[in-house]
Amino acid sequence: MRDRVNSRYLEIGERIRKTRKEKGWTQKYLAEKAEVTVQSVLYIEKGKRGMTSSTMHSIAGALDVTSDYLLSGTGQPYTVRDSQAAIKLAAFTEDELNEFILTVNKLSEMLTLYKETFFSHQE
């Protein structure tokens, strides 16, 4: 019964596997980044093992998602970087925010033009 799958563990493991695969990572690469064993990643992803809070934070940090996302699976996996960017944006004055929006819009226009110029022939 040691390898019995716990449904809660399986849900968390599936979110970890999905996020890892979206990044194109192997279990070995995730294990190295999270500083855990490959066997731990394998068992966690298969729902055969739970995690300590330390392991969960290590894996979440390596995947750049929140521990809440791994546990709950609700909403989007907001990254640590997204949170840091939101904190910085919150400190902007209205004028700074307007300038930032203009810059982002210009960048978007440039990227659209680049795409049309270099990739339109491939469609």
DOFI-447979 format. One record per residue: z, x, y of N, C-alpha, C, O in turn; residue in three letters. Coordinates in steps of 0.1 Angstrom, whole numbers, plus 5000, padded with zeros to 4 digits. Layout:
REM residues N
ZXYZXYZXYZXYALA ...
***
This chain:
REM residues 123
500050084988500050005000500050085013500050035024MET 500050215011500150305023498950295032498950315044ARG 497750265026496450255033496150115037495050085041ASP 497150025036496949885040496549875055497149945063ARG 495549795058495049785072495949675079496049565074VAL 496449715090497149625099496149565109495449645115ASN 496149435111495049375119495249425134494249445141SER 496449445138496649485152496149635153495449665163ARG 496449715144496049855144494449855143493849945150TYR 493949765135492449765134491749735147490749795150LEU 492349635154491749595167491749715177490749745184GLU 492849785177492949905186492050015181491350075190ILE 492050035168491150135163489650105166488850195168GLY 489249975165487849945168487549965183486450015186GLU 488449945192488249975206488050125208487250165216ARG 488850205201488750345202487450395197486750475203ILE 487050345185485750385179484650345188483650425191ARG 484650215193483550165202483450255214482350295218LYS 484550285221484550375233484050515230483250565237THR 484550565219484050695215482550705212481950795216ARG 482050605205480650605202479750585214478750635215LYS 480250505224479550485237479350615244478450635251GLU 480350705242480250835248479450935240479151045245LYS 479050895228478350985219479151085213478651195209GLY 480451065212481351165206481551145191481451035186TRP 481851255185482251255171483751235170484451255181THR 484351205159485751195157486351335160487451345165GLN 485751435155486251575157486351605172487351665176LYS 485351565180485351595194486451525201487151575209TYR 486651395198487751315203489051375200489951395208LEU 489251415187490451475183490751605191491951625195ALA 489751685193489951805201490351775215491351835220GLU 489651685221489951645235491351585236492051605246LYS 491751505226493051435227494151525221495351485222ALA 493851635215494751725209495551655198496751675197GLU 494751585189495351535177494451575165493451635167VAL 494851545153494051585142492951485140492951375144THR 491851535133490751455130491151345121490751225122VAL 492051375111492551275102493251165109493151045105GLN 494051195120494651095128493650995134493850875133SER 492651055140491550975146490950885135490750765138VAL 490650935124490050865113490950745109490450635108LEU 492150775106493150665102493350565113493450445110TYR 493450605125493650515137492450425138492650305140ILE 491250485138490050395139489850295128489350195130GLU 490350335116490250245105491350145104491350055095LYS 492350155113493450065113494450095103495350005099GLY 494450205097495450245086496650315092497650335084LYS 496650335105497850405110498050365125497050345132ARG 499250345129499550315143499650445150499350555145GLY 500050445163500150565171501450565178502050465181MET 501950685181503050695190502450675204501250675206THR 503350645213502850625227502250755232501350755240SER 502750865228502150995232500751015227499851055235SER 500550975215499150985209498250885216497050925219THR 498750765219497950665226497550715239496350705243MET 498450775247498150825260497150945260496350955268HIS 497351025249496351135248494951085245494051135251SER 494850995236493550935233492950865244491750875247ILE 493750785251493250705263492750805273491750785280ALA 493550905276493151005286491951075282491051105291GLY 491751115270490551185265489351095267488251135271ALA 489450965264488350865265488250815280487250755283LEU 489150855288489150805302489150655303488450595311ASP 490050595296490350455297491850445298492650535296VAL 492350325301493750295302494350265288493650215279THR 495650295287496350255274496350105273496250055262SER 496450035284496449885284495149835278495249745270ASP 494049895281492749855275492749875260492349785253TYR 493249985256493350015241494249915234493849865223LEU 495349875241496249785234495749635235495849565225LEU 495249595247494949455249493549415246493249305241SER 492649505249491249475248490649375257489549325256GLY 491449335267490949235276490449305289490849415292THR 489449245295488849295307488049425303487649455292GLY 487749495314486949615312487949735311489049735315GLN 487449845304488249965303488350045315487650145317PRO 489149995325489150065338489650215336490650235329TYR 488850305341489150445339490150495349490450435360THR 490750605346491650665355490950705368491450695379VAL 489750755366488950785378488650665387488650675399ARG 488350555381488150425388489350395396489250355408ASP 490550405390491750375397491950475409492350425420SER 491650595407491850695418490850665429491250685441GLN 489650625426488650595436489150475444488950465456ALA 489650375437490150255444491250285454491350225464ALA 492150375450493250415458492650475471493150455482ILE 491650565469491050635481490350535490490450545502LYS 489650445484488950345492489950255500489650215511LEU 491050225494492050135500492550205513493050135522ALA 492450335514492950405526491950415537492250455548ALA 490750365534489650375544489950275556490550165553PHE 489550315568489550225579488350135577487450165569THR 488250025585487049935584485750015587484749995581GLU 485850095598484650175602484250275590483050285587ASP 485250335584484950435573484350355562483450405555GLU 484850245559484350165548482950115550482050125541LEU 482650075563481250035566480350155565479150145560ASN 480750275569479950395568479650425553478550465550GLU 480750415545480550435531479550345525478750385517PHE 479650215528478750115523477250145527476350135518ILE 477050195539475750235544475250345535474050355531LEU 476050445533475650565525475350525511474350575506THR 476150435505475850395491474550315491473750335482VAL 474250235501473050155501471850255503470750235496ASN 471950355511470850455513470650525500469450555496LYS 471650565493471550635480470850545470470050595462LEU 471250415470470550325461469050315463468250315454SER 468750305476467250305479466550425475465450425470GLU 467250545477466550675473466450675458465350725453MET 467350635450467350635436466250535431465550565421LEU 466050425437465050325434463650385436462750375428THR 463550455447462250515450461950625440460850645436LEU 462950705437462850815427462350755414461450805408TYR 463050645410462650585397461250535397460450555388LYS 460850465408459450415409458450525409457350515404GLU 458750635416457850755417457650825404456550855400THR 458750845397458650935385458650865371458350925361PHE 459050735371459150665358458250545357458250485347PHE 457550505368456750385367455650395357455250295352SER 455150515355454050535346454450515332453550505323HIS 455750525329456150515315456350365310456450345298GLN 456350275319456550135315455350065310455349955306GLU 
***
